[in-house]
Structure formats: structure tokens, C-alpha cells
Amino acid sequence: MTYPDPQYFGDGGEVSAVYRPDGSVAELVYPNGTRVHYLSTGASTGGLFGLYRYEMSAAPSGPGPHFHRTLAESFYILSGSVRIYNGERWIDTGPGDYVHVPIGGIHGFRNESGEPASMLLHFAPGAPREGYFEGLIGLADASEEERAEFYLKHDNHWI
């Protein structure tokens, strides 16, 4: 494996770092209290990756087994216990645990502990996943056809 082709051609670097202090307001809050912080979006990284801090409330939540045709996902547990499906079984993870799912890998995640839990959710390349997470809220009133179209648009393929 080699380094990718250069994308920056300046002589001395540039001042371009983005700082997001702890305590910043979440971009998305679900009705159950789960908060999603868009640390880096695909748009802000030029499509390289996306990174969210996903803070789950104590209410059971999270997607069942599915896969993506266009992106890989990784999960790094910050606090609490998150159940992650690895394609064969559900694994109970805790702080410091890490799971990487390659493109096409079957996975899911759930908080079923009855306590809050948080994790970093990384995906690459940097697809516009904000539209997926924000759109989930409106699916309760959607028809089956509308749901299927939504999931296909956002590369979610349920098992």
C-alpha cells in the first residue's frame, strides 16, 4: 500500500484546523433524547470520512442488522455498553472497545442496557449521512414504499 496522490500543493501549509470544544450543542436530538454530534461530516472532509459522537439515551434504540454497499463503518465505545452485531452475533461492548465493519459487512448497534451510552461513529468515505440520521425521525408516518426508497437512497440494506 502506498500513500494516495497529493491533494495539497502549497509551499508552507495552511491554517485550516477546525476546533470543536467539549460541550458543543448536538446537531441532532431524537425524541428519545439520543444526541448526535457531527464532529466531521463528509462535506467538511472533502468526502474522505465522517465522524459523529453518538450519545444514546437510556431508552432502547439502534438499528438492526444491515449493510452498506458504499461505505465502511467503525465504532469506538466511549461510555456505557453498546451491543454491536458483527454479522454472526451480538457483542456486548464497553468503553475502549472498537469494531470496524468493511464495506458490505453486516452490522447493527443497539443500546439495550437501560443506561446511557456513547460512541464515536466513523464512516468512510464521507457520505452525506446527516440526511439519513435526520430523515429517520420522519419515517414513522411513511408508507412502506417511502421507507424502502429512503433506505435505498441512503445505502441501508436490511437483513
N, CA, C and O atoms as a DFTB+ gen file, in Angstrom:
636 C
 N C O
     1  1       0.848      -1.177       0.000
     2  2       0.000       0.000       0.000
     3  2       0.890       1.236       0.000
     4  3       1.916       1.279       0.680
     5  1       0.493       2.219      -0.755
     6  2       1.260       3.459      -0.842
     7  2       0.392       4.637      -0.413
     8  3      -0.823       4.510      -0.259
     9  1       1.031       5.773      -0.227
    10  2       0.285       6.991       0.086
    11  2      -0.559       7.386      -1.114
    12  3      -0.171       7.125      -2.253
    13  1      -1.713       8.014      -0.877
    14  2      -2.513       8.492      -2.004
    15  2      -1.835       9.665      -2.702
    16  3      -0.860      10.226      -2.199
    17  1      -2.363      10.024      -3.861
    18  2      -1.836      11.179      -4.592
    19  2      -2.017      12.443      -3.766
    20  3      -3.005      12.570      -3.043
    21  1      -1.077      13.383      -3.863
    22  2      -1.198      14.643      -3.123
    23  2      -2.474      15.390      -3.506
    24  3      -2.934      15.330      -4.646
    25  1      -3.027      16.092      -2.524
    26  2      -4.201      16.927      -2.751
    27  2      -3.922      18.383      -2.395
    28  3      -4.704      19.274      -2.728
    29  1      -2.818      18.613      -1.726
    30  2      -2.422      19.972      -1.355
    31  2      -1.093      20.267      -2.037
    32  3      -0.155      19.475      -1.951
    33  1      -1.016      21.402      -2.710
    34  2       0.174      21.712      -3.486
    35  2       0.827      23.032      -3.073
    36  3       1.679      23.555      -3.792
    37  1       0.428      23.573      -1.916
    38  2       1.054      24.804      -1.433
    39  2       2.448      24.539      -0.919
    40  3       2.869      23.389      -0.795
    41  1       3.171      25.618      -0.619
    42  2       4.559      25.503      -0.180
    43  2       4.718      25.382       1.330
    44  3       5.605      24.668       1.798
    45  1       3.883      26.063       2.096
    46  2       4.142      26.120       3.531
    47  2       3.020      25.663       4.428
    48  3       3.032      25.965       5.621
    49  1       2.068      24.958       3.906
    50  2       0.930      24.562       4.717
    51  2      -0.055      25.707       4.846
    52  3       0.182      26.802       4.335
    53  1      -1.148      25.455       5.523
    54  2      -2.169      26.492       5.702
    55  2      -2.825      26.338       7.064
    56  3      -2.811      25.258       7.654
    57  1      -3.388      27.408       7.549
    58  2      -4.122      27.394       8.810
    59  2      -5.542      26.967       8.485
    60  3      -6.314      27.751       7.933
    61  1      -5.899      25.728       8.823
    62  2      -7.218      25.220       8.436
    63  2      -7.825      24.251       9.445
    64  3      -8.866      23.652       9.171
    65  1      -7.194      24.086      10.608
    66  2      -7.720      23.161      11.608
    67  2      -9.083      23.643      12.108
    68  3      -9.345      24.844      12.169
    69  1      -9.935      22.696      12.461
    70  2     -11.259      23.002      12.994
    71  2     -11.300      22.512      14.434
    72  3     -11.011      21.349      14.714
    73  1     -11.661      23.411      15.342
    74  2     -11.737      23.081      16.767
    75  2     -13.196      23.049      17.195
    76  3     -13.962      23.968      16.903
    77  1     -13.567      21.993      17.883
    78  2     -14.916      21.861      18.420
    79  2     -14.767      21.521      19.900
    80  3     -14.410      20.392      20.235
    81  1     -15.031      22.465      20.781
    82  2     -14.837      22.194      22.210
    83  2     -15.881      21.227      22.766
    84  3     -17.008      21.152      22.276
    85  1     -15.481      20.497      23.795
    86  2     -16.406      19.635      24.507
    87  2     -17.553      20.503      25.012
    88  3     -17.342      21.651      25.404
    89  1     -18.739      19.968      25.003
    90  2     -19.896      20.734      25.445
    91  2     -20.617      21.446      24.317
    92  3     -21.629      22.106      24.554
    93  1     -20.112      21.325      23.081
    94  2     -20.809      21.929      21.947
    95  2     -22.195      21.290      21.798
    96  3     -22.388      20.117      22.118
    97  1     -23.132      22.061      21.317
    98  2     -24.510      21.597      21.162
    99  2     -24.598      20.561      20.049
   100  3     -24.000      20.727      18.986
   101  1     -25.343      19.498      20.299
   102  2     -25.550      18.456      19.293
   103  2     -26.342      19.003      18.114
   104  3     -27.244      19.821      18.292
   105  1     -26.007      18.554      16.919
   106  2     -26.732      18.972      15.729
   107  2     -28.092      18.296      15.611
   108  3     -29.004      18.839      14.988
   109  1     -28.230      17.123      16.201
   110  2     -29.466      16.354      16.079
   111  2     -29.826      15.768      17.440
   112  3     -28.983      15.170      18.108
   113  1     -31.078      15.939      17.844
   114  2     -31.581      15.335      19.086
   115  2     -32.861      14.591      18.733
   116  3     -33.820      15.187      18.242
   117  1     -32.872      13.293      18.985
   118  2     -34.042      12.471      18.718
   119  2     -35.075      12.624      19.835
   120  3     -34.726      13.027      20.945
   121  1     -36.335      12.307      19.556
   122  2     -37.370      12.404      20.587
   123  2     -37.060      11.593      21.859
   124  3     -37.511      11.958      22.944
   125  1     -36.295      10.496      21.731
   126  2     -35.961       9.686      22.910
   127  2     -34.777      10.246      23.702
   128  3     -34.384       9.665      24.713
   129  1     -34.205      11.370      23.253
   130  2     -33.090      12.004      23.961
   131  2     -31.723      11.696      23.409
   132  3     -30.744      12.314      23.828
   133  1     -31.616      10.761      22.481
   134  2     -30.322      10.467      21.857
   135  2     -29.847      11.701      21.101
   136  3     -30.617      12.353      20.396
   137  1     -28.554      12.009      21.264
   138  2     -27.961      13.190      20.621
   139  2     -26.848      12.753      19.667
   140  3     -26.071      11.843      19.955
   141  1     -26.803      13.436      18.521
   142  2     -25.768      13.144      17.529
   143  2     -24.997      14.434      17.261
   144  3     -25.570      15.451      16.869
   145  1     -23.685      14.366      17.482
   146  2     -22.780      15.489      17.241
   147  2     -22.035      15.212      15.943
   148  3     -21.333      14.206      15.841
   149  1     -22.174      16.081      14.955
   150  2     -21.456      15.933      13.692
   151  2     -20.062      16.528      13.863
   152  3     -19.848      17.706      13.578
   153  1     -19.124      15.723      14.322
   154  2     -17.759      16.209      14.544
   155  2     -17.098      16.561      13.220
   156  3     -16.497      17.626      13.080
   157  1     -17.213      15.665      12.256
   158  2     -16.736      15.901      10.888
   159  2     -17.744      15.273       9.946
   160  3     -18.067      14.093      10.077
   161  1     -18.237      16.038       9.012
   162  2     -19.140      15.499       8.000
   163  2     -18.349      15.160       6.747
   164  3     -17.214      15.606       6.575
   165  1     -18.950      14.378       5.886
   166  2     -18.301      14.096       4.613
   167  2     -18.008      15.378       3.849
   168  3     -16.976      15.494       3.188
   169  1     -18.924      16.343       3.943
   170  2     -18.713      17.621       3.254
   171  2     -17.517      18.368       3.832
   172  3     -16.750      18.972       3.083
   173  1     -17.346      18.337       5.154
   174  2     -16.250      19.095       5.772
   175  2     -14.887      18.435       5.586
   176  3     -13.856      19.078       5.786
   177  1     -14.872      17.153       5.203
   178  2     -13.595      16.454       4.985
   179  2     -13.325      16.197       3.505
   180  3     -12.445      15.410       3.155
   181  1     -14.072      16.852       2.655
   182  2     -13.876      16.636       1.219
   183  2     -14.221      15.228       0.784
   184  3     -13.663      14.720      -0.189
   185  1     -15.143      14.591       1.502
   186  2     -15.568      13.239       1.148
   187  2     -14.677      12.128       1.662
   188  3     -14.912      10.962       1.346
   189  1     -13.660      12.454       2.446
   190  2     -12.735      11.424       2.933
   191  2     -13.363      10.530       3.991
   192  3     -13.220       9.309       3.940
   193  1     -14.066      11.140       4.960
   194  2     -14.670      10.371       6.048
   195  2     -15.699      11.248       6.744
   196  3     -15.802      12.445       6.479
   197  1     -16.455      10.627       7.639
   198  2     -17.351      11.331       8.548
   199  2     -17.118      10.785       9.945
   200  3     -16.790       9.610      10.109
   201  1     -17.285      11.632      10.954
   202  2     -17.098      11.208      12.341
   203  2     -18.166      11.880      13.192
   204  3     -18.265      13.106      13.235
   205  1     -18.959      11.062      13.865
   206  2     -20.013      11.561      14.749
   207  2     -19.773      11.054      16.157
   208  3     -19.249       9.957      16.351
   209  1     -20.161      11.863      17.150
   210  2     -20.275      11.363      18.527
   211  2     -21.752      11.067      18.723
   212  3     -22.596      11.957      18.616
   213  1     -22.051       9.821      19.008
   214  2     -23.415       9.330      19.110
   215  2     -23.685       9.031      20.579
   216  3     -23.146       8.072      21.132
   217  1     -24.524       9.858      21.214
   218  2     -24.816       9.738      22.639
   219  2     -26.231       9.199      22.821
   220  3     -27.211       9.936      22.706
   221  1     -26.320       7.902      23.105
   222  2     -27.614       7.239      23.223
   223  2     -28.202       7.435      24.614
   224  3     -27.506       7.338      25.625
   225  1     -29.489       7.712      24.637
   226  2     -30.191       7.809      25.909
   227  2     -30.361       6.401      26.486
   228  3     -29.961       5.417      25.865
   229  1     -30.946       6.317      27.657
   230  2     -31.161       5.016      28.304
   231  2     -32.248       4.199      27.601
   232  3     -32.330       2.985      27.789
   233  1     -33.077       4.856      26.797
   234  2     -34.149       4.148      26.086
   235  2     -33.552       3.200      25.053
   236  3     -32.651       3.598      24.314
   237  1     -34.025       1.961      24.979
   238  2     -33.502       1.030      23.965
   239  2     -33.652       1.616      22.559
   240  3     -34.721       2.098      22.186
   241  1     -32.572       1.566      21.792
   242  2     -32.613       2.109      20.435
   243  2     -31.420       1.612      19.636
   244  3     -30.459       1.073      20.185
   245  1     -31.507       1.808      18.322
   246  2     -30.419       1.462      17.418
   247  2     -30.908       0.554      16.313
   248  3     -31.927      -0.119      16.464
   249  1     -30.185       0.529      15.195
   250  2     -30.611      -0.260      14.038
   251  2     -30.260      -1.738      14.155
   252  3     -29.248      -2.110      14.748
   253  1     -31.121      -2.569      13.577
   254  2     -30.852      -3.995      13.473
   255  2     -29.858      -4.275      12.363
   256  3     -29.302      -3.348      11.774
   257  1     -29.628      -5.564      12.070
   258  2     -28.631      -5.950      11.073
   259  2     -28.911      -5.360       9.683
   260  3     -30.029      -5.414       9.171
   261  1     -27.854      -4.801       9.099
   262  2     -27.903      -4.208       7.774
   263  2     -26.489      -4.142       7.209
   264  3     -25.526      -4.493       7.891
   265  1     -26.367      -3.694       5.971
   266  2     -25.045      -3.482       5.376
   267  2     -25.108      -2.285       4.436
   268  3     -26.186      -1.808       4.080
   269  1     -23.927      -1.811       4.041
   270  2     -23.802      -0.692       3.107
   271  2     -22.945      -1.137       1.924
   272  3     -21.961      -1.855       2.100
   273  1     -23.317      -0.713       0.738
   274  2     -22.558      -1.038      -0.469
   275  2     -21.453      -0.017      -0.756
   276  3     -20.558      -0.276      -1.561
   277  1     -21.519       1.152      -0.090
   278  2     -20.611       2.240      -0.459
   279  2     -19.700       2.719       0.660
   280  3     -18.793       3.509       0.399
   281  1     -19.899       2.279       1.882
   282  2     -19.077       2.816       2.965
   283  2     -18.794       1.779       4.044
   284  3     -19.564       0.845       4.267
   285  1     -17.668       1.983       4.695
   286  2     -17.280       1.196       5.858
   287  2     -17.646       2.002       7.103
   288  3     -17.688       3.231       7.061
   289  1     -17.910       1.309       8.205
   290  2     -18.226       1.980       9.468
   291  2     -17.355       1.409      10.579
   292  3     -17.017       0.226      10.590
   293  1     -17.007       2.284      11.509
   294  2     -16.263       1.862      12.694
   295  2     -16.920       2.469      13.918
   296  3     -17.480       3.565      13.865
   297  1     -16.842       1.736      15.025
   298  2     -17.463       2.144      16.282
   299  2     -16.417       2.090      17.384
   300  3     -15.763       1.064      17.575
   301  1     -16.256       3.186      18.107
   302  2     -15.362       3.227      19.258
   303  2     -16.208       3.633      20.457
   304  3     -16.759       4.734      20.484
   305  1     -16.314       2.757      21.441
   306  2     -17.197       2.981      22.579
   307  2     -16.517       3.909      23.586
   308  3     -15.396       3.661      24.031
   309  1     -17.227       4.986      23.931
   310  2     -16.725       5.963      24.899
   311  2     -17.238       5.698      26.302
   312  3     -16.482       5.782      27.269
   313  1     -18.531       5.375      26.420
   314  2     -19.118       5.133      27.744
   315  2     -20.290       4.179      27.615
   316  3     -20.897       4.058      26.551
   317  1     -20.599       3.509      28.705
   318  2     -21.742       2.604      28.725
   319  2     -21.469       1.318      27.975
   320  3     -20.321       0.947      27.726
   321  1     -22.554       0.646      27.622
   322  2     -22.482      -0.634      26.928
   323  2     -23.334      -0.571      25.672
   324  3     -24.524      -0.263      25.737
   325  1     -22.728      -0.861      24.533
   326  2     -23.427      -0.872      23.255
   327  2     -23.325      -2.281      22.685
   328  3     -22.237      -2.855      22.627
   329  1     -24.451      -2.834      22.269
   330  2     -24.444      -4.142      21.607
   331  2     -24.205      -3.895      20.123
   332  3     -24.922      -3.118      19.492
   333  1     -23.201      -4.554      19.573
   334  2     -22.885      -4.407      18.148
   335  2     -22.960      -5.778      17.490
   336  3     -22.382      -6.753      17.970
   337  1     -23.683      -5.823      16.384
   338  2     -23.819      -7.061      15.624
   339  2     -22.664      -7.148      14.642
   340  3     -22.427      -6.222      13.866
   341  1     -21.943      -8.268      14.679
   342  2     -20.755      -8.408      13.832
   343  2     -21.005      -9.279      12.599
   344  3     -20.062      -9.731      11.950
   345  1     -22.272      -9.509      12.283
   346  2     -22.612     -10.344      11.141
   347  2     -22.943     -11.767      11.527
   348  3     -23.580     -12.493      10.763
   349  1     -22.509     -12.170      12.723
   350  2     -22.793     -13.514      13.231
   351  2     -23.531     -13.489      14.556
   352  3     -24.410     -14.314      14.809
   353  1     -23.161     -12.523      15.409
   354  2     -23.763     -12.460      16.745
   355  2     -23.659     -11.056      17.306
   356  3     -22.878     -10.238      16.819
   357  1     -24.447     -10.782      18.332
   358  2     -24.392      -9.506      19.042
   359  2     -23.281      -9.559      20.075
   360  3     -23.200     -10.510      20.853
   361  1     -22.431      -8.553      20.089
   362  2     -21.315      -8.451      21.032
   363  2     -21.619      -7.308      21.992
   364  3     -21.959      -6.207      21.560
   365  1     -21.497      -7.564      23.286
   366  2     -21.647      -6.502      24.280
   367  2     -20.307      -5.788      24.411
   368  3     -19.328      -6.380      24.868
   369  1     -20.261      -4.524      24.015
   370  2     -19.020      -3.761      24.059
   371  2     -19.067      -2.737      25.182
   372  3     -20.142      -2.382      25.666
   373  1     -17.905      -2.270      25.590
   374  2     -17.791      -1.266      26.642
   375  2     -16.710      -0.254      26.297
   376  3     -16.083      -0.347      25.242
   377  1     -16.490       0.709      27.183
   378  2     -15.521       1.774      26.926
   379  2     -14.156       1.236      26.487
   380  3     -13.588       0.341      27.112
   381  1     -13.654       1.804      25.404
   382  2     -12.363       1.397      24.853
   383  2     -12.460       0.327      23.788
   384  3     -11.487       0.096      23.070
   385  1     -13.616      -0.345      23.656
   386  2     -13.778      -1.363      22.622
   387  2     -13.970      -0.693      21.262
   388  3     -14.504       0.411      21.158
   389  1     -13.519      -1.397      20.227
   390  2     -13.555      -0.877      18.861
   391  2     -14.019      -1.979      17.925
   392  3     -13.592      -3.128      18.043
   393  1     -14.895      -1.622      16.993
   394  2     -15.357      -2.565      15.972
   395  2     -15.290      -1.863      14.620
   396  3     -15.810      -0.758      14.463
   397  1     -14.650      -2.504      13.646
   398  2     -14.598      -1.980      12.279
   399  2     -15.399      -2.911      11.374
   400  3     -15.260      -4.132      11.449
   401  1     -16.230      -2.330      10.527
   402  2     -17.054      -3.092       9.588
   403  2     -16.709      -2.639       8.167
   404  3     -17.019      -1.508       7.793
   405  1     -16.076      -3.502       7.374
   406  2     -15.740      -3.130       5.993
   407  2     -16.994      -2.930       5.139
   408  3     -18.092      -3.318       5.537
   409  1     -16.823      -2.328       3.975
   410  2     -17.917      -2.166       3.027
   411  2     -18.546      -3.536       2.772
   412  3     -17.843      -4.508       2.496
   413  1     -19.872      -3.603       2.866
   414  2     -20.590      -4.857       2.653
   415  2     -20.746      -5.696       3.902
   416  3     -21.470      -6.691       3.886
   417  1     -20.082      -5.319       4.988
   418  2     -20.153      -6.097       6.220
   419  2     -21.489      -5.908       6.936
   420  3     -21.964      -4.785       7.105
   421  1     -22.077      -7.014       7.347
   422  2     -23.340      -6.965       8.087
   423  2     -23.060      -6.491       9.506
   424  3     -22.140      -6.975      10.165
   425  1     -23.866      -5.537       9.970
   426  2     -23.674      -4.988      11.307
   427  2     -24.963      -4.332      11.793
   428  3     -25.906      -4.138      11.026
   429  1     -24.984      -4.004      13.045
   430  2     -26.059      -3.253      13.677
   431  2     -25.545      -2.795      15.023
   432  3     -24.516      -3.285      15.486
   433  1     -26.235      -1.866      15.663
   434  2     -25.848      -1.468      17.020
   435  2     -27.086      -1.091      17.801
   436  3     -28.049      -0.555      17.253
   437  1     -27.045      -1.383      19.105
   438  2     -28.186      -1.116      19.968
   439  2     -27.710      -0.806      21.375
   440  3     -26.722      -1.361      21.855
   441  1     -28.431       0.086      22.017
   442  2     -28.256       0.279      23.447
   443  2     -29.447      -0.383      24.109
   444  3     -30.569       0.116      24.023
   445  1     -29.209      -1.496      24.765
   446  2     -30.263      -2.226      25.462
   447  2     -29.964      -2.331      26.949
   448  3     -30.592      -3.116      27.660
   449  1     -29.000      -1.538      27.424
   450  2     -28.515      -1.651      28.803
   451  2     -29.423      -0.980      29.825
   452  3     -29.334      -1.278      31.016
   453  1     -30.291      -0.084      29.383
   454  2     -31.099       0.680      30.323
   455  2     -30.364       1.883      30.889
   456  3     -30.908       2.608      31.723
   457  1     -29.132       2.101      30.442
   458  2     -28.296       3.236      30.858
   459  2     -27.829       3.987      29.609
   460  3     -27.777       3.404      28.526
   461  1     -27.491       5.261      29.744
   462  2     -26.935       5.976      28.589
   463  2     -25.625       5.329      28.119
   464  3     -24.927       4.684      28.901
   465  1     -25.309       5.506      26.857
   466  2     -24.060       5.006      26.279
   467  2     -23.648       5.971      25.171
   468  3     -24.493       6.632      24.567
   469  1     -22.351       6.046      24.912
   470  2     -21.882       6.917      23.835
   471  2     -20.748       6.250      23.075
   472  3     -20.029       5.402      23.603
   473  1     -20.608       6.657      21.817
   474  2     -19.563       6.089      20.967
   475  2     -19.208       7.085      19.874
   476  3     -19.968       8.004      19.572
   477  1     -18.052       6.880      19.300
   478  2     -17.675       7.569      18.071
   479  2     -18.083       6.666      16.919
   480  3     -17.812       5.465      16.934
   481  1     -18.726       7.241      15.935
   482  2     -19.157       6.524      14.743
   483  2     -18.400       7.135      13.568
   484  3     -18.588       8.304      13.232
   485  1     -17.545       6.326      12.952
   486  2     -16.707       6.778      11.831
   487  2     -17.157       6.040      10.579
   488  3     -17.387       4.831      10.618
   489  1     -17.282       6.757       9.472
   490  2     -17.596       6.105       8.216
   491  2     -16.730       6.686       7.110
   492  3     -16.409       7.874       7.090
   493  1     -16.368       5.804       6.195
   494  2     -15.517       6.231       5.085
   495  2     -15.895       5.428       3.849
   496  3     -16.138       4.225       3.940
   497  1     -15.947       6.087       2.690
   498  2     -15.727       7.514       2.519
   499  2     -16.834       8.338       3.153
   500  3     -17.799       7.797       3.693
   501  1     -16.683       9.640       3.082
   502  2     -17.562      10.576       3.777
   503  2     -18.880      10.828       3.069
   504  3     -19.083      11.896       2.492
   505  1     -19.772       9.856       3.109
   506  2     -21.106      10.012       2.529
   507  2     -21.917      11.030       3.334
   508  3     -21.584      11.304       4.487
   509  1     -22.961      11.587       2.753
   510  2     -23.791      12.575       3.463
   511  2     -24.770      11.892       4.433
   512  3     -25.982      11.928       4.222
   513  1     -24.245      11.280       5.478
   514  2     -25.068      10.502       6.409
   515  2     -25.984      11.362       7.272
   516  3     -26.911      10.840       7.892
   517  1     -25.743      12.672       7.324
   518  2     -26.620      13.533       8.122
   519  2     -28.061      13.403       7.633
   520  3     -28.989      13.369       8.442
   521  1     -28.254      13.329       6.318
   522  2     -29.593      13.193       5.755
   523  2     -30.270      11.914       6.197
   524  3     -31.485      11.883       6.391
   525  1     -29.485      10.855       6.358
   526  2     -30.047       9.590       6.841
   527  2     -30.507       9.737       8.286
   528  3     -31.662       9.459       8.607
   529  1     -29.605      10.172       9.152
   530  2     -29.948      10.250      10.575
   531  2     -31.076      11.248      10.835
   532  3     -31.934      11.006      11.684
   533  1     -31.079      12.355      10.118
   534  2     -32.143      13.342      10.289
   535  2     -33.469      12.844       9.720
   536  3     -34.530      13.139      10.269
   537  1     -33.412      12.095       8.631
   538  2     -34.621      11.587       7.997
   539  2     -35.321      10.485       8.756
   540  3     -36.511      10.252       8.548
   541  1     -34.601       9.797       9.640
   542  2     -35.214       8.712      10.412
   543  2     -36.409       9.190      11.224
   544  3     -37.369       8.446      11.422
   545  1     -36.352      10.419      11.690
   546  2     -37.416      10.950      12.540
   547  2     -38.753      10.952      11.790
   548  3     -39.787      10.679      12.399
   549  1     -38.759      11.250      10.504
   550  2     -39.988      11.322       9.733
   551  2     -40.494      10.003       9.194
   552  3     -41.549       9.973       8.561
   553  1     -39.785       8.913       9.419
   554  2     -40.200       7.632       8.850
   555  2     -41.399       7.008       9.542
   556  3     -42.041       6.123       8.976
   557  1     -41.713       7.440      10.737
   558  2     -42.835       6.847      11.474
   559  2     -44.131       6.948      10.687
   560  3     -44.963       6.043      10.753
   561  1     -44.317       8.026       9.948
   562  2     -45.549       8.236       9.192
   563  2     -45.407       7.882       7.716
   564  3     -46.324       8.133       6.934
   565  1     -44.290       7.312       7.328
   566  2     -44.036       6.999       5.922
   567  2     -44.660       5.662       5.540
   568  3     -44.820       4.773       6.375
   569  1     -45.010       5.539       4.256
   570  2     -45.514       4.259       3.744
   571  2     -44.343       3.291       3.585
   572  3     -43.183       3.694       3.663
   573  1     -44.651       2.028       3.365
   574  2     -43.586       1.035       3.142
   575  2     -42.764       1.408       1.911
   576  3     -41.542       1.255       1.909
   577  1     -43.424       1.892       0.875
   578  2     -42.719       2.288      -0.338
   579  2     -41.788       3.467      -0.066
   580  3     -40.657       3.487      -0.551
   581  1     -42.250       4.444       0.701
   582  2     -41.425       5.603       1.042
   583  2     -40.234       5.196       1.898
   584  3     -39.133       5.716       1.719
   585  1     -40.448       4.275       2.820
   586  2     -39.337       3.782       3.644
   587  2     -38.299       3.081       2.783
   588  3     -37.101       3.327       2.920
   589  1     -38.761       2.205       1.893
   590  2     -37.833       1.468       1.029
   591  2     -37.012       2.438       0.179
   592  3     -35.806       2.252       0.018
   593  1     -37.656       3.467      -0.360
   594  2     -36.954       4.470      -1.166
   595  2     -35.931       5.227      -0.325
   596  3     -34.813       5.474      -0.776
   597  1     -36.316       5.596       0.901
   598  2     -35.417       6.306       1.811
   599  2     -34.176       5.462       2.113
   600  3     -33.051       5.954       2.020
   601  1     -34.380       4.200       2.473
   602  2     -33.243       3.335       2.813
   603  2     -32.339       3.099       1.611
   604  3     -31.117       3.075       1.755
   605  1     -32.917       2.924       0.437
   606  2     -32.109       2.733      -0.766
   607  2     -31.286       3.988      -1.070
   608  3     -30.104       3.896      -1.404
   609  1     -31.916       5.158      -0.952
   610  2     -31.221       6.426      -1.192
   611  2     -30.020       6.581      -0.263
   612  3     -28.998       7.148      -0.651
   613  1     -30.145       6.077       0.966
   614  2     -29.091       6.242       1.968
   615  2     -28.247       4.976       2.168
   616  3     -27.568       4.829       3.184
   617  1     -28.298       4.066       1.189
   618  2     -27.429       2.875       1.188
   619  2     -27.564       2.041       2.460
   620  3     -26.566       1.572       3.006
   621  1     -28.792       1.858       2.929
   622  2     -29.056       0.955       4.052
   623  2     -29.821      -0.242       3.512
   624  3     -30.931      -0.107       2.997
   625  1     -29.221      -1.397       3.634
   626  2     -29.810      -2.635       3.118
   627  2     -30.034      -3.578       4.306
   628  3     -29.086      -4.127       4.868
   629  1     -31.293      -3.752       4.669
   630  2     -31.657      -4.532       5.869
   631  2     -31.568      -6.024       5.609
   632  3     -31.858      -6.501       4.511
   633  1     -31.167      -6.740       6.623
   634  2     -31.068      -8.213       6.560
   635  2     -32.325      -8.805       7.177
   636  3     -32.468     -10.026       7.236
